[in-house]
Every structure is written in structure tokens, then in C-alpha cells.
Amino acid sequence: MLTIHHLGVSQSDRVVWLMEELGLHYELKWYNRGEDFLAPAEFRALHPLGTAPIITDGDLVMAESTAIVEYISQRYGEGKLSVAIEDQDYPNYLYWMNFNNNFQSVLFMKMAYQAGGGDLVAGGQMVDVMLRREQGLYDYLEQRLGESEYLGAARFSCADIMAMFNLTSLEMLGARPVDESLPNTKAYVERICARPAYKKAMSIAGPAATPPA
């Protein structure tokens, strides 16, 4: 049985959500963060990256949520939540499956800049580049969701599973809130949050979830 090694408050909740959407059986192994909010040594020992999510499937140990989500969708989900290469939406699917790394990189750049003593309010070339890139990402997100109810295709897909962590949980780290200034994105988040599998996954492994007794 596939095991999801779940680090509390992490992107591994995507994998739990995918399994619930597909109705697949899995084992959830929970790892608590330390007082420093870092992963414990037991989790870091699973894979050289030491980052969540990590799955094990027999002898396979796999990291990186984009790869994990597509692997599970294709190998165990009959590709139902993927988009086939011959589909006209395939380019959209590829883009939105990988959008999240760009989204996070901007946030982490801002965090690193501030941690190093930089002042976002003061501006400057570096700040201008970061803020322009960030605005472009949100503008394109709004544009896409004004054209389609979902990101990767005209139907729900793995691309939507990849997006939600960034549009919800990352606000805890300082990401821009999804509010009335982003009407299409706000409606999208509300629509996805209403999905039964999403609600179940968040109750099991979301940011507010706790390890089973």
C-alpha cells in the first residue's frame, strides 16, 4: 500500500487530497515539526531532499509534489485527473502544474530579502523585480480563472490540487490574501473548498489537523 509521509502543515496535504478524490487506499504516517518548525530527523532521513511531501510505494521513495501527484494519477488513478497530451488543454495543464514553484519562489525571495534586513517599502531594483513578478503571477491567475472554472482544463484536474496550498496555507507565511481584490481567484478557492474530498483531506492532513490518537 502506498504510504504518505505527512509533515504537519506542509504540501503533503495535496497528496492526501488526491487520494481522497480518487478513492484510493493509503497509509498516512504523520511527522510533527519541532519547536523550530523544521522537520524531525526521522522525516529528513527518508529522502536526501528531506522536504514534504514524500511517499513510499514498495521500494520506491519519491519526493516533489508535482511528480508525486502525476505519478499517482497516472499509475493508480487511470489518468482521470490528468490531461492527455492530445487534449487541447494539455499546454494549460503543464503550465498550471508547474505554476506553483514560481509562485512560491517569489514569496521566499521576499522573505529572504526581509530576513537579510531589506525593506520592501523602501523599494529599489530588487524589490521592483520581485513585486512585478508577483503581480504578474496574480494577474495571470485572475485572467485564467476569468476564462475557465478550473486551471488545467475545463474540468477539475491535478493542476487544481497543486494550486490550492499556495492560495490558502501560504498566507500564514505572508503570501497575499485571496480576497475581493482577486474576485475570480476568490470564487475559485471557495468553489474548490466545497469539494467533499478536499474537506475530508483537510480534516485529516490540513494545516489545522492534528495527528491521530
N, C-alpha and C positions, 0 to 999 in steps of 0.2 A: 504494500500500500504506500502511496506517495505521502511523504511527511513534509509538512510545512514547519520550518523552524522560525517561529514567530518572535521577533523582538518587540516588546511593548512600545507603542507609539512609533510605528515605522511603516514603511511602504509595503511590508509583507501583508498588510490587511488587504491589499489588492488581490493577492493570490487566494486568500480565503474567500473573498467575494467571487472571484472567477469560479472556484469550485462549487460554491453555492448556486451560482447562475446555471452551471452545467449539471447540477445534481450529482456530483461525483463524491465518492467516499475519500476521506483523507484523515491523516492523524495530525493533530496540532500539538507541537511541542513548544511551550512558552518559555521565554527567557526574560527575566526582569533586568532593566537597566540599573546601573549602580547609582550611588549618590551623585556621581559626576555626570550622570545621564548617558554614559557610554555603555556599550555592550559588554557583558561579562566575558571573562576569558574563555569559558566553555563555548560560547557562541562564536567568538573570534577564531577558535580552533577548527571550526567546521570547514572553512574555506580561506585561502590566502587573503581575499579581499576583506573578510570579516565584517561585511556590511549586509544589512537586511534588504530584500529577502534572500533566504537560502532554502532550497528544497533538496531532499534526497529521494531518489526513486531507484530502488535497488542499489546498485553500485554507483549510480550517477549522483554527483554532488554539483548543484547548479546555483549560480548567483546571477544577479541582474534581472530586475523585474520585467523589463521588456522581453528578454529572451525567455524567461520562465513562463510568462503569460502566453506567448505564442507557442511555446513547446507544449504546454498543457492543452491549449485549444486545438492544436493540430493532432497531437498523439492520442488524446483521450476524449476530446470534445467533437470529433469528426469535422473540425473546422467551422463549426456553426457560428462561432463568434469572431471568426477571422474573415477576411475579404480575399477572394480568389484573384490571382494575378490577371485573369482575363476580364475581371469586373471593371467597369468604367471608374468606379470609386477606388480602385487599388492605389493610385497615387495619393489620394486623400488619406487612406488608411496608413500608408507608410509614413506620411508626414506626421499625422497626429499620434501615431505610436511612438514617435521619436521626439515630439514636441516637448515632452516633459523634461528632458535633460537640459534643453536651452532655458526653459522656464526656471528650473532650479539653479542653474549656473548664474543667472542674473542676481537672484536673491542671495546666493552665497558670496558673490562678488561684493555686493553691498555690505553684507555682514562683515566680511574680512576687511573691507575698507574702513568701516567704522571701528572695528576692533583695533585697527592699527592707528587710530586717532584721527582718521579722516572725518570731515564734516560735510554731510550731504547738502545741508542748507547753503553752505558757502559756495557750492558749485565748483567749476573748473572742468578741464577737458575730460578727466576720467569720470567724473560724476555725470557730465553731459552724455558721454557714451553709454554708461550704464542705464541712465534714465530713459534715453532714447530707445535703447534696445528693449527695455522693459515695456515701454509704452507701445512699441511696435508689436510685441507679443500679445498684449491685451487687445489692441486694435484688431489684429488678425483673428483672434479668438472670437471677438464680438461679431466680426464680419461673417465668419464661418457659421456661427450659431444664428445669424440672421437669415442664412440661406438654407440651413438644414437643422433638423431637430437633434441630430447626433453628429459627432465629429468625423468618424472614419467612413461613414456611409449613410444612406438614408434610413438605416436601421441601427439598433444598438449593437455595438461590437467591442472587441478588446480595447480599441482606442479610447472608448469611454471609461473603461475600467482603469486605464492608465492615467487618465486626466484628473480624476476626482480627488486623489490625495493632495495634489497641488492646489486645487481650488477650495479645499476645506482645511485640512490639517496644517498646511504650511503657514496659515495665518498666525499660528502660535509662534512661529519663528520670525514674524514680521512681514510676511507677504501681504500684498494689497488685499483688503477685504473685498469679497464679491458682494456688492451692494447695488443700490439704484443707479450708480454711475456706470454699471455694466449690466443693463437690463436683459440682454439676450443670454448672457452668461448666468445671471441670477436665476432666470427662469429655467435654464438648463440644469443647474445644480438642484433646484427644487424638484424638478421632474425626475432626475436620477435618484435623488434621496428617497423618493417614494417607492422605488422598486423593492419588492419583498426580499429578494436575495441580498440587496445592499443593506437593508435594515438588519437582517439576520447576521450578516458578516460583521457589521459594525458592533453589534451586541456581543459578538464572540471575540473580535480582534481589533476593534476600532480604538481610537485614542482614549475613550472613556472606559473601555473594557478592563476587566481585572482577570488575573489568572484563575482558572477553575480550581475549586477547593480540592 
